[in-house]
């Protein structure tokens, strides 16, 4: 594994990178929702930084001060490429989400958001866009399920997620930590990792921004008891967060049309994430059927 990691520092060509990512994939074992580490995560090289890798081969995230990441996302569309078990596009063996990501890239998307370490790995080998990675795991009876533990953060870092998205709602968590405590735990392990806080309310967004995340996303608005009944998309929440938070705001959640995405940018959103309206044909079909009924 050390040989693979050290070699990555000189293999930044996209085709070579894809080949190396496939080699790294063999170092992982599949378990439940994604790929888990077969060694300590700090021994793996964070693939997006291969051009700046040092000889220690320790994982380093991309700092938000890096203009390359900022300039690629600013004002653009991030496409969420996800499918859960039971959905038509879910494939236990993988291979489907990278195709959606390739279509999004060719259509002009500036980034991809995806679920599971496996999909991060496959998508990064297929496209040249920044990837927002997350892992969805249910920890019943606790409600937070988006990158809810350090094990999932470690898995995402190991496969090279450029940004890690995590639940920062003010709900009881499986690890018994507050969002602030969880963020501090991540920062202690990965000081420069770029974090996106998925929130549902203004209070949660402001709290996450104060705790040192790099982006706040309105991902969960309308999906939690605290935000029940919130409009979709939640233009007001984006507008308030832009006015009061000191970090870039990513508009996400129930954005169904290009006009709505444009409105979010006009309100000051840093970029816009759209998923179901682009990558979930069952939902899109259902919308048309409902309108024709």
N, C-alpha and C positions, 0 to 999 in steps of 0.2 A: 504493500500500500504506500509505503514511503517513497518508493520509486515512482509510482504513478503521480503522487502529489508534487514531488520535486519537478517532474517533467512538465506538469501543467503550467509552470511559470513561463515556459517558452512557447507554449502551444495555444496562442490566442486566436489563431485563424479559426473562423467559425466551423469549418468542416472538421479540423483537428479537434476542436473543443467538443463537438458532438461525439466523436470517436472516444475521446478520453472520458466523457461523462458516462458512456456506456460501460467502460471498463470499471469506473467507480461503482456503477450500479451493481456489479457482481459482488461488491464488498458488503452489500446490504442483504438483509433477510426480510422477506415479506411477513407481515403479521398484522392482522385485522385491517385497519384503515389505510396503512401506508407502509413505508420502508423504515425500519428501525436501525439504529446504528449497530454495527458489529465491532466497533471500537470506540474509544472515547472521542467525542466530537471535536475536541481541540486538536486532534491529530490530523484532521482533514483540512484541505485547503479550500477556502471560500472561492469557488470557481470564477465569479465575475471579476475578481481582483487578480487574475493570473498575471497580468502585466506588471503588477506592483508587488508580487509575492516576495517575501523575504526568506532567508535561508532557514528560519525556524519552522516554516510551514504551519504556523498557527493560524487559526481562523480569524479573519478580521472582516467586519461588516463595512459597508460603504457609508462614510459620514455624510450627513445631510449638507455639509459645506461643499461636497463634491458637485461642481456645476454640471457635470455630465448627466447625472441622474436627474437633477432639477430641470435642466433644459429639455430633457427628453419627455418629461411628463407634463410640463407646464402647459395648460390650456388645451390638453388633448384628451382623447378617449382611451380609457383602459377597458378592455373587454374581459369579463369574467367567464371563464371556461370551466364549468363544473357540472358534474352529474353524480347524483347519489344513488346508492343501491335501490333497485326497483324502478328507476327511470330508464327510458328507452336507450339513451346514449351512454349509460353506464356499462363499462366492460371490465370485468374482474382482472383481465390480463393487460389492461391499459391500451394505449395506442390511439384512442379516439380523441381525447382532449388536445393532443398536439396538432391534429388536423384542423380543429376549430381555431387553435391559436395561429396556425399558418394562414388560414383564411382571414383572420382578424388583422394580422400583420400586412397582408397584401391589400387589405381594404384601408389601411392607413392608421390603425391603432398604434398608440404610443407605448402600451404596456399590456400585460396579461395578469389577471388575478386567478389563482387556481387553488384547488384543495387536494392535499396529500403530498407527501414527500416524493412519491412516485411520479405524480403529474408534474411537479416542479422540475424534477430531473428530466423527464421526457420533453417537456415544453422548452426548457432551456437548450436542449440539444437540437430542437427543431426550428427555433426562431431566434432572432437577435434582439429581442425586446426585454426591458426590465420586467421581472416577475415578482408580483406580490403573492407570497405563499402563506397558506394557512392549513391547519389540519382540524377537521371537524370530528369530534369524538363526544358522545353522550356520556355524562357521568351522573346518571340519575341517583337521587332526586334533584341534584343541582342543575340549574338551568344553563349556565354558561358552557358553551361547547366549541367555540372557535379558539383554537390554540390555547387551551385552558391550563396546560401544565408545562413545566420546564422540559420534560421529555420531548414534547412536540416542538418546542422552540429549537432544541438541539438538533432534532431530525431535519428541520427546515434549513437551519444554518449549514448543516453538513452537505446538503445537496445544492447549496448555492442560491437560495432565495435572496433576491436583492432587497426586498422589504418583507418583514414578517408582520402579518396582521393578527391581532389578538383581541379578545373580548375585554372591553374596559367598562362594561356596564356595572352599576352599583348593585349587583346581586350576589348572594352568597355563592362562594366558589368551592370546588372540591378540595383545593389545597388550603382552604380557610384563610387565605391571604386577601387583603384588599387589592384593588387594581394598583394602587400606589406601591404596595409591598411586592406584588408580582413584577411590576416594571423595575423596581430596584433590584430584585433578584436577577432579572435578565441583564440589566446594566452591569451588575457585578461580574457576570460570566462573559458577556459580549459587549464591552463598553461602546463600540462604534456601530453596533447593529442598528439598522434603520427600522423603526417601529411605527406601525399604523394602528391607532386605537379605533376599534369598531365600537361605536356608541349609539345610544337611542335617544338621549335627551341633551338639552343644553347643559345642565348641571354635570352630567357625565363627561361631556366633551371638554368643558372648561377644566374639570378636575384632571383629566388625562393630560391636557396641555401643560398644566402646572407640574405634572409628574415627570415631564421630560420626554414624551413621545415626539416623533418627528412629523407625523401627520395625524389628523383626526378625521375619521370617516363617519358619515351618517348612516352607515350600513344597516343598523338594527332598529332604526326608527320605525315604529309601528309593529314591531315583532316581539316586544317585551310587555309585561304587565304595566310597567311604568310609562310606556309610550302608546298604550292601547288607544286607538281612535285617532292617532296622528295622521295628517293627510299624507297621501303618497302621490308624487314625490313631495318631500317635506322642504319646500322652498324657504319657509320661515326659519327652520332650524339652521339651514346652511347660511342664511343671511345673518342670523344672530351670532353664529360661531365665527364667521368671517370678521364681524365687527368687534368681537370681544376676545377671541383667542389669539395667542401669539405664534401659532404654528399654522402651516398651510392646511386648508380644509378640503377634503376629498368628498365630493357629492356622490352618494351611492344609495341605492334603495328605491325600487319601484319607479325608476326612470324608464318610460316606455317609448318615447318619441325623440327624434332629433331636436325638435323645438324645445322640449323640456331640458335636454342636455345643454342647449345653447343658453337657455335661461339661467341654468346653474352657473355657467361661466360668467355670464353678465352680472350675477350676484356676487361674484368674487371667488367662486370655487377655484381651487388650484388646478384640478382636473376632474373628470367625471368617469365613474365606473358604471358600466351597463352590462347586465348579464342576461336575464331571461328574455328580454326583447330581441336579443341577437342570437343567443346560443342554445335556447330551449325551444325547439320547434313544436313540441307538444303544447307548451303554454301559448305560443304564438297562434297555433291552429285553433286552440280553445277560444282565444280572444275573437278571432274571426267568426267562429261558429256562434258564439254568444251574440255578436253584433247582428248576425243574420237571423237569429231565432225570432 
